[in-house]
């Protein structure tokens, strides 16, 4: 069974040398989760006893719990197609650069340029300065194969350990992909990455909203592209602070028989307006 991720906003910080490393065994499910108040601000200083975890509706005993800044591997996808030309691409580049500067020294990042192909223009082993230069050099090009690009990004993140996130800037209009929306959702169910789609335009494509709900991330619709910087700041705050929850499923998986299991994470005596976001399930292996 693979380790799972669920993102939570937490204020407490654990020093890097004290960061626990949970081993993904055949039983342990690891979860990162996200809690915000009615204003969308982080709810901090929660403890293990504040959370309730259910799998397929059945309560699970939390056997591992930690609070802190855990190293992050993030893929940043920037739509550079002709439909993003002008202010959209300019602001997306500025916000992408600002987001990279917010990352911690121990975080790893890569940058993908999305057009009719998904090109890794700055790999994980590139230094931050090289990645910033790669973003600055982006010009509009070709049409949009967004669904294909999402698959490429998730595949690139797959071998990485620990916390993973995929942030995508796009107008959300796919005109060229071979992959279907169903293909992307199926792939996301097997991924550990939290997906944060940021769409420009009047409507948010259903696929982007579904990806965020499925993985425990958040989706944003920017009718005014000038809101992009504030949106990136919200995401950066979430990714900097989290709770890591681990549990051993009460019902063991059957070897060789993959099945989908739903996950629900809530708070005991959850106040009005407080929201917990979490990956909605996983597939056993």
N, C-alpha and C positions, 0 to 999 in steps of 0.2 A: 504494500500500500504506500502510495507516495505521500510525502509531507505536504500539507496544504497550508495556504496562507490566507489570513483574514486581517484587515488593517484597523487599528484603533488609535485614536488620538490620546496621548498621555503626556503629562508634563514632567514627570520624574525622569531623571537621566541616570543610566548606569554607565560607569566608566568602561572604556573599551576593554580593559584587561579583565573586567568582571562579567563581560557579556557571555551568557551561557550558550553552549552549542548543543542543541538537541539533535540526537541522531535519528534519522528517518529509518525506523525499523519496520518490521512487517505489521506492527500493530499501531504504533504511535501516530496520531494525526496532529500536526502542528498548525496552528492558526494565528494569523495576525488579524486584528479587528478594528473598527473606527467609530468613535462616539462623539457626537456634536450636540450642542444645545440649540435652542430655538433660533438663535442668531447665526448659527453655523460655526460657532467657535468651539475649540476643543474642550471636552470635559476631562479634567485631569485628576490624578491622585486616586484612581480606582484601584481596588484590590481584587484578588482572586475570588473572594466571597461575594463580590458585587455582580459576578457574571453567572449566567445560566446558559449552558451549551446543550443543544438537543441534536441528535442524529436520527433522521426519519421519525421525528416527533418524540423520541425517547430521551430523557435526561441522561447526560454523561458526566462522570466524575472528572473534574479537572485535575490532572496529575502533574502538570508542569505549568509554571506561570512566571513571566519575567516582564520587567518594565525597562525600557531604555532605548538608546539609539543603536540600532543594529545596522551593520554595513548593508548598503543597497547596491544592486546592479540595475541600472535603468537604461532602457532604450528610448531614444527621443526621435520620433518620426515626424518630419516636416514635409507637408504637401507642397511641392514646388511646381505643380501643373499650371497651365495657362489660366485656369479659373481662379488661381490664387494670386495672379499678377497684381502688382501695385501695392496698396496699403496693407492688404491682408498678409502678403508674404513678408513685407518689410517689418510689420509688427510681430509676426510669428518668429522671424529671425531674432529680433531684439529680445523677445520674451524667452526664447530658447537659450540665448546666451546668458540672460539673467538667471535662468533656472540652473544652468550648469555652474555658475559662480556660487550658488547657494549650497551646492553639494559639499559634503565633508571630505577631507583628504582620503579617508578609507573607502569612499564610495567609488564605484566604477560606472562608466557611462559609455554609450555609443550613439552615433547619430546616423539616421537613415534618411535619404532624400527620396520622396515618393513622387513618382510620375507614372509613365507607362511601365516602369520597372521600380523595384525597391533596391536602391544602391546604398551600401554601407560606406558612407563618406568619411567616417571617423570610427575605427574599431575600438573595442574595449581596452586594448593595450596602448592606445594613443593618449598622449598627455593632454591635459585640459586646454592648454594654449593651442594645440593643433586642432582640437575639436572646435574651439571658438573660431579659428580661421576658416575651417571647413564650412561652418554655418554662414559666416560672413560672405563667403564666395558663392552662395546659392543664387541662381538666377531662374526665372520661370522656364519650364521646359515640358513639352509634350502634354499628354492627357493623363487621366487619373486611374490607376489600378489599385485602389485603396484596399480592397479585400485581399488581393495577392500580397500587398505590402504587410498587412497585419499578420498573415501566416508566416512570412519571412521573419518578422520581428519576434514572434513567439518562438519560432524554431531556433533563432539565435540565442534567446534567453534560456532555453530549455536546459542546456548542460550546466548552467551556473547554479551554485548553491546559495542558500540563504534567501534573503528578501529580494523580490524582483518586481519591477514596475515597467509599464509601457505607457508612454505619454504620446499622444498623436494630435497634431494640429492639421485640420483639414476642413474644407467646405463640405465634406461628406458625400460628394457626388461621385459615384463610381461609374466610369465609362469604359473600362477596358479589362477588367479582371476576368481571369478564367475561373477562379474560385467563387463559390456562391456564399451568400450570407450564412447559410446553414453550415458550410464547411468551416467558416471562421468560428462560429459558436461551438461546434464540435471540438475544434482544436483548442479553444479557450478552456473548455471543461477539463482538458488534460494538462493544462498549464498551471504553474504556480504564480504567474504574474498578475499583479493588480493592474487593471487597464483604466486609464484616464483619458477618454476622448474629449477633445476640445473642438467643437464644430463652429464654423463661421456661417452666418446666414439667417434665414427666417425660420427654418425648421430644423429639428435635430433628427437625422436619420435613425430609424428604429434600431438598426444594428448597433450603432454606437451606444445607445441607451442600454440595450440588452447586455452588451459586453461589460459595461460598468457594473450592472446589477449582478451578473453572473460571477464576476471575479472579486467583488468587494471594493472596487474603485468608485469613481464618481464621473459622471458625464456633465459637460457644460455646453450651453448654447450661447454664443456671443453674437447678439444682433449688432452690437457696437464693438468693433475690434479694439477700441481703446481700453476695454475692460480686461484685456488679455493679461496685463501685468498683475492685476489684482488676483485673477484666477490662478496664475502660476504661484503666487505667494501662498494661496490657500493650499494648493497641492504640496508645496514644499513643506509647510507646517505639518501636514498630515504625515508625510514620509519621514520627517525628522523624529517624530515621537509616536511610539506605539507600544502596545501590550502584545506579548507572545503567549498564546494559550496552547497547551497540549493536552490531549486526552487519548485514552485507549478505548476504542469502541466496545460497547457492551456486547454487541453481536459481531463475532469474528467474521472476516471475509472468507469466502470459499475459494481456495486456490484454483486458478484457471477459469473462473467464472466471473468476469468483470460485471459490476453492477453500479448503477448510479445511486448515491446516497445523499440525501439533502442534509444541509447544516443550517441550524438556526442559533443565533447568539443574541441574547437579550440581557437586560439588567434586572436584578431583583428590585421591586418597587420603583420601576422606571418613571422618572418625573415626566410631566407633560412637556412636549416639545423636544425632548431628548431623543436622538435617533442613533441607533447602532447599525452600522453597515458592515456586511460580511459576505464573503463568498457563499453562494447558495448551495454548494454541494461539491462532490467529487466522485470520481469513478475508481472503484477498487481495481487492483491488478491481480 
